[in-house]
Amino acid sequence: MEDLTGKQLGVYQIVAPLGEGGMAAVYKAFQPRMDRYVALKILPRYYASDPEFVARFKQEARVIAKLEHPHILPVYDYGEEDGYTFMAMRMVDSGTLTEWILENQPLSIEQIRRIITQVGDALDYAHSNEIVHRDVKPSNILVDKRGNCLLTDFGLAKLVEASVKLTKTGGILGTPAYMSPEQGMGQGIDYRTDMYSLGVILYEMVTGRPPYQAETPMAIVIKHIQAPLPPPHKYNPDIPEALEGVILKSLAKNPEDRYATTGDFVTALQSATEPATIAHVTAPRLQETAVVEEDVLLTPVEPATVAAVADLPVSVAEETAVSPTQSKKSKRNKIIAIVGGFVILALLAIVLLNVLDEGDDGPNEIDTAALDNNPPGRLPENGRPQIDSPPLPPLGERPPTGADADTQELMDNAAEAYERNDYQGALRLYSDAIDNEPEVAVAHCERGYINRELFMWDRAAADFDRCKNLAADQELDDLYSEAVGMEALSFFDMLAETDASIDELFLPLDEAIEESAAPNWLPCERGERLFGYGFYDEAIDDFEACEENADGAYWQARSQIVIAQIEGDWAYEDEEYETAVDFYTQLTYLEADAAYPHCLLGYAYLGLSDYGLALDSFNRCNNLAGEVDPDSRQWAMEGETAVQIEQAFDEDDFEAALRGYNRAIDLAPDNVWYFCERGTVLLELGNEPAARDDFQTCFDLSWDFPDLHDEAESLLQELNND
């Protein structure tokens, strides 16, 4: 957005820029008639020309204007002038809670209690007015000079009673690091989502780190949905037991298990942090504990979860519900679609999580054991590619930087702090190096990586932009190329935490790739993101270019894996099971130590009614999963059960089919299709009361699947009419 300093908007004289986010820029402005400074939030022209976006912005102003609370930033005015839409708010001279924490750490429990109480009271007041904030996070909490909090940026707020939704259908609103599980799954939300986000802030202030960390927004969302919460005492052994209990309850996965109101949350916190119980207790500094996060074991992800988080297509099982009068072959296809659809979507979610956890900053690493064999298709003729050095040099191991001895020492110490996961220490040291010698381009790039570790995307983008400009002036071509790519990735991650459209989200990457100096790994990174958002056609295009052009074997191998995965899934969805077998077989070679490709292969063989090979694949999946991959192990057992059911149908052995469905429901009691399917088998066996119970369960649990819900209702009506 262009600099508007000095411009007059209505009654406001713009004085200086304060900051810019994904939706609007904020300026300091003077209002002569009231003799006061205000914070003016201004939409860029290209947003202001969008009626839907302007309506959203005006809703924000009206929502906040209704709120009068000492800890909610008041809105004075809003309007339109000269193609700009703006909103005037109280001017707060200090900074955000994020900055306050960094400046005041280590925090005492008394300080934490005061902050959470103020914000919690503000939220409880908003909730009593039927307003949900939806994006509670430290950067949306201002702290004035007296240490008082002001909750701001209700830009994602939604009136609970409103019948018109201005947000795009199917979008996920909020910031992944503070997003509730139900928000991440795209489900309906209420005040308990805000309570969860506030619980994340409390967790972070008490332990010095957020509960879940990963390299990309989607990976964090999936962890909030699926991963067990690391107990706070793991990172702060001094935390009182009562306070830990408050945190655990506020961060319950099920909203019903949280406090009844945010006011109750605040009351419980105050009781757990009475002065007598917290003497001499302080929280660790952010990241000071340098704890390496352990591997997370995930429970199976439901299709709705995958669709909401990754924007993937919903399972074909929704379209395959059939009546008991259909043929056994139709039933067999339906079982394949139901079980296979669930498992492939769930497996894909875990694959995406593993991919996203690998990181996105160029220096990626994969398990080279995945390339031990020579599958058909895309592997080079000489067999297994060797994984080279990462595409980008690790911090502190670059060619000479041109810095003087003092600056170089600061940078070396910063790189060592980074290796210890002391990101705050590394950030301070890089900043000192830049203050000491601001023209050292590489220092700006390396500080950019640290800011990315801290999820400060805007600061990272600014660092890479400065690095890029200095590198251009100093003719450092490789560093310039690196900075172009990393700046684009940082803009992408910043926009991913807003309600930006898909086109807006990918625009920084698209523009950077068009530059002649763009790094050859940047299309690979765009491909990963397209894959994660479910744009498989575009992802394949990027990965094919990546496989051809990117340096190093990492992206060569990664491209082969993703292409085989997508092509196999497409073939499976089109019921081209032989083609699916070819691609999934290739995937088993490419990821030889992974369990999930063998489960995928098993379902493809099941589609061909090749029960022997299907069982062999599921057994291989089970053996590779062992104790370290319980998700794939369960899917393998479900696959073995699906084979049992299919064979029983082929032989008209409904007793055996019933045993199979009983086992399937024991393994996956949340799979609603199993109940309708078992009900049809019970009808074949003449057990109408038990069939009615299964159809009723199917009806009660299938609201998210309209076709199946209607089918269950029809079956119940038929039974009731007989």
Helices and strands as residue ranges (DSSP letters): E 8-9, E 12-20, E 25-31, G 32-34, E 36-42, H 45-48, H 51-65, E 75-81, E 84-90, E 95-96, H 97-104, H 109-128, E 131-132, G 138-140, E 141-143, E 149-151, G 154-156, E 158-159, G 176-178, H 181-184, H 191-207, H 217-226, G 232-234, H 241-250, G 255-257, H 262-272, G 275-277, H 303-310, G 316-319, H 328-357, G 368-371, H 405-419, H 423-436, H 441-453, H 457-473, H 477-496, H 502-514, H 522-532, H 536-549, H 553-573, H 577-590, H 596-607, H 611-625, H 630-650, H 654-667, H 672-684, H 688-701, H 706-721
